[in-house]
Structures are given as structure tokens and as C-alpha cells.
Amino acid sequence: MNTFDYANEALRRDLSAYAEALHTLVTTLPQARHLCDMVVKEMRLATALLAFANQQATQDLTQILYQLGNLWPFREQAYARTLGFTAEISEARTLRAEASRGLRILARQKNDPLAVEVSTCFDRITHYLEEEEKLLEECDRSIRPHAENMDLTRKRLNLLIAAIDARIPPTPEQQATLNAYTEAANILKNWESGVPLDERGVAILEECLAMLEQANLVFGGFLYPATHEQT
């Protein structure tokens, strides 16, 4: 296997694994979003309950609930996360610590029926955030290797595009192959800052893989180092 064949095979493996990682995210992120929805519902219930409590005694709890409402799915592009989920994991961990602090505050009022109900809200919030953190960690483990490897993937694509242009005689098949690899390069470039991680994103990548598979039929056997051509 020569340099170009190796780069081509490695590229196709990279993109195939990337598509599999996106499938994981498409399946898992909606579950994380649902848990965030449940956090907000419990937060609203706790806020409604605290409206009947002494204002001075609930100041810290109100502040905690305010922070809990600012979750990542409700900001910017919730599904544009192809570079990892470090910030979201850290957020879930921090908010869970805040919810636990709320539970400790409420524990001082364990004989107050209202405090018991609010404690139930905070307990559920803590659980939902813990489960969300686990899902985000799964997503991060899935996508991070590809995010860290993207520069090498891009270099392989650039090598193959240059090789196809330089070494394969100009024919309709060569142009189709060149177009397929160029489009794959454009997809990766556009996705550097993240893409909508839903079925559309996976479909685009799978279409890209199908194009490369077809192009590989033309590609295979044509590209050899210059020394092989000097016969």
C-alpha cells in the first residue's frame, strides 16, 4: 500500500467512525435535553412553592433556582457541539453542586411541610443533573477523538485532492472523484465550529461517505509515487 492508498483508507475509516459518533450524539442529546426540561419544570414548581415562604429565608434558594434556569440547551445553538462537551459537563456539575447546597439549606427546616416539598424539587433536580452529566460525558467520549484528530483528517483530504489533480489523467471520472473529495473537505471545514447534530448532520456525512466509496473505485490503483511511473 503506497502513501496515497494509505491516506485514502485512513480517511475513510476516520469519516466512518465520525459518522458513528454523530449517531451516538443524535440518540443521546435529546435525552440530555429532556433531563434539562425536567430540571426547569422542578425549578418552576420550587419557585411557585417558595412564593408562600418567608422572603428573607428563601433568598439563597431563589438565587440558586435562578442559576438552574440557565441551562445550555436553551442558549445559542444547542446541538452545535462537534468539538466536545467540556463546558456543558462542567455546567451540569456546578449546577448539581448548587442544587445540593439548596438541599442542605432546606435540611435546616425539615419540620416545615413547605420546605419538605421544596426539598423534593431540589432532590429531583440533583438527580436529573447527575443523569444529564453522564449522558454528556458519553457524548464527549464519542466525539472528542474525532475533534482532536480533525486536523490530520483534513491534511489527508488535502493530500488526496492534490494527488488526484496531479496524478490522474483529466477525464469525467477524474473530475467526479476530485469533486467528491473536495466536497468532503468543504464539509469538514464547515463543521469545524460545529454543526446541527440531528439526523440531517448524520445524513450529510453518510452521503459524503457514499461519494467517497464511489470515488474510490476510480481512485484505487491510479495513484502511485513518481518513482513507480518512471519505467
C-alpha positions in Angstrom: 0.0 0.0 0.0 1.5 3.3 -1.1 1.3 6.7 0.7 -1.8 7.8 -1.2 -3.6 4.4 -0.7 -2.9 4.5 3.0 -4.1 8.1 3.3 -7.3 7.2 1.4 -8.0 4.1 3.6 -7.3 6.1 6.8 -9.5 8.9 5.7 -12.5 6.6 5.0 -12.0 4.9 8.4 -11.9 8.4 10.1 -15.1 9.6 8.4 -16.9 6.3 9.1 -16.0 6.5 12.8 -17.1 10.1 12.8 -20.5 9.2 11.4 -20.9 6.6 14.1 -20.0 9.2 16.8 -22.6 11.5 15.3 -25.2 8.7 15.6 -24.4 8.4 19.3 -24.9 12.2 19.7 -28.2 12.2 17.8 -29.5 9.4 20.1 -28.1 10.8 23.3 -28.5 14.6 23.2 -32.3 14.5 23.1 -32.2 12.5 26.3 -30.0 15.1 27.9 -32.3 17.8 26.6 -35.3 16.1 28.2 -33.5 16.0 31.6 -32.9 19.7 31.3 -36.6 20.2 30.6 -37.4 18.3 33.8 -34.9 20.4 35.7 -36.7 23.5 34.6 -40.1 22.1 35.5 -39.0 21.2 39.0 -37.4 24.7 39.2 -40.7 26.4 38.4 -42.5 24.2 40.9 -40.0 25.1 43.6 -40.3 28.8 42.7 -44.1 28.6 43.0 -43.8 26.9 46.4 -41.3 29.5 47.7 -43.8 32.2 46.9 -45.6 31.2 50.0 -42.5 31.2 52.2 -40.8 33.9 54.2 -39.0 36.1 51.6 -35.8 36.6 53.8 -35.4 32.9 54.5 -35.7 31.9 50.8 -33.2 34.4 49.3 -30.4 31.9 48.8 -32.8 29.3 47.4 -34.3 31.8 44.9 -30.8 32.7 43.7 -29.9 29.0 43.2 -33.1 28.4 41.3 -32.3 31.4 39.1 -29.0 29.9 38.1 -30.6 26.5 37.4 -32.8 28.0 34.7 -29.8 29.0 32.5 -29.1 25.6 31.1 -27.1 25.0 27.8 -30.0 23.6 25.6 -31.8 26.9 26.0 -28.9 29.0 24.8 -27.5 29.6 21.3 -27.3 26.5 19.1 -27.9 23.7 21.5 -26.9 21.0 19.0 -23.8 22.6 17.5 -21.3 20.7 19.6 -18.9 18.7 17.4 -15.8 19.7 19.4 -16.7 18.2 22.7 -18.9 18.9 25.7 -16.4 20.0 28.4 -18.3 23.3 29.1 -21.7 21.5 29.3 -20.3 18.8 31.6 -18.7 21.4 33.9 -22.0 23.4 33.9 -24.0 20.3 34.9 -21.5 19.5 37.7 -21.6 23.1 39.0 -25.4 23.3 39.0 -25.7 20.0 40.7 -23.4 21.3 43.5 -25.7 24.3 43.8 -28.8 22.1 44.0 -27.1 20.1 46.7 -26.4 23.3 48.6 -30.1 24.1 48.3 -30.8 20.7 49.9 -28.5 21.5 52.8 -30.2 24.8 53.4 -33.6 23.1 53.3 -32.5 20.4 55.7 -32.5 23.0 58.5 -36.2 23.3 58.1 -37.1 19.6 57.9 -40.2 20.1 60.1 -41.7 22.6 57.7 -44.1 21.0 55.3 -43.4 23.6 52.6 -39.7 23.1 53.0 -40.2 19.3 52.6 -42.0 19.9 49.2 -39.2 22.3 48.0 -36.6 19.7 49.1 -38.3 17.1 46.9 -37.9 19.5 44.0 -34.2 20.1 44.7 -33.6 16.4 45.2 -35.2 15.6 41.7 -33.1 18.5 40.2 -29.9 17.0 41.6 -30.8 13.6 40.2 -31.7 15.0 36.7 -28.4 16.9 36.6 -26.4 13.9 37.6 -28.0 11.8 34.8 -27.5 14.6 32.3 -23.8 14.8 33.2 -23.4 11.1 32.5 -25.0 11.5 29.1 -22.9 14.5 28.2 -19.8 12.5 29.2 -20.8 9.7 26.9 -21.2 12.2 24.1 -17.9 13.8 24.8 -16.1 10.4 24.8 -17.7 9.7 21.5 -16.9 12.9 19.6 -13.7 14.2 21.2 -11.2 11.8 19.5 -12.6 12.9 16.1 -12.4 16.6 17.1 -8.8 16.1 18.2 -8.0 14.2 15.0 -9.7 16.5 12.6 -6.5 18.4 11.6 -5.0 15.1 10.5 -8.1 14.1 8.6 -8.1 17.5 6.9 -4.4 17.0 5.9 -5.2 13.6 4.4 -8.1 15.1 2.4 -5.8 17.9 1.1 -3.2 15.4 0.1 -5.6 13.2 -1.8 -7.2 16.2 -3.6 -3.7 17.3 -4.7 -2.7 13.8 -5.8 -5.9 13.2 -7.8 -5.5 16.5 -9.5 -1.8 15.9 -10.3 -1.6 12.1 -11.0 -4.9 11.0 -12.5 -5.4 12.0 -16.2 -8.3 14.5 -16.7 -11.4 12.5 -17.5 -15.0 12.8 -16.4 -14.3 10.1 -13.8 -11.3 12.0 -12.5 -13.4 15.2 -12.2 -16.1 13.3 -10.4 -13.5 11.8 -8.0 -12.0 15.2 -7.4 -15.4 16.8 -6.8 -16.2 14.1 -4.2 -13.1 14.6 -2.2 -13.3 18.4 -2.5 -16.9 18.3 -1.2 -15.8 16.1 1.7 -13.1 18.7 2.5 -15.7 21.5 2.4 -18.0 19.6 4.8 -15.2 19.2 7.3 -14.2 22.8 7.0 -17.8 24.0 7.6 -18.1 21.7 10.6 -15.0 22.9 12.4 -17.1 25.2 14.6 -20.0 22.7 15.0 -23.0 21.5 13.0 -26.6 20.8 13.8 -26.3 17.4 15.4 -29.6 15.9 14.2 -30.5 13.3 11.6 -29.6 15.9 8.9 -26.0 16.1 10.0 -25.6 12.3 10.0 -27.3 12.0 6.6 -24.9 14.6 5.1 -21.9 12.7 6.4 -23.2 9.3 5.2 -23.8 10.9 1.8 -20.2 12.1 1.9 -19.0 8.5 2.7 -21.1 7.1 -0.1 -19.5 9.6 -2.5 -16.0 8.7 -1.3 -16.8 5.0 -1.7 -17.9 5.5 -5.3 -14.9 7.7 -5.9 -12.6 5.1 -4.5 -13.5 2.8 -7.4 -11.8 5.3 -9.7 -9.1 6.3 -7.2 -7.8 2.8 -6.5 -4.8 1.8 -8.5 -4.2 5.1 -10.2 -2.1 6.9 -7.6 1.5 5.8 -7.2 4.6 7.6 -6.2 6.5 9.3 -9.0 9.3 6.6 -8.9 6.8 4.0 -10.0 5.9 5.9 -13.1 9.5 6.3 -14.3 9.7 3.0 -16.2 
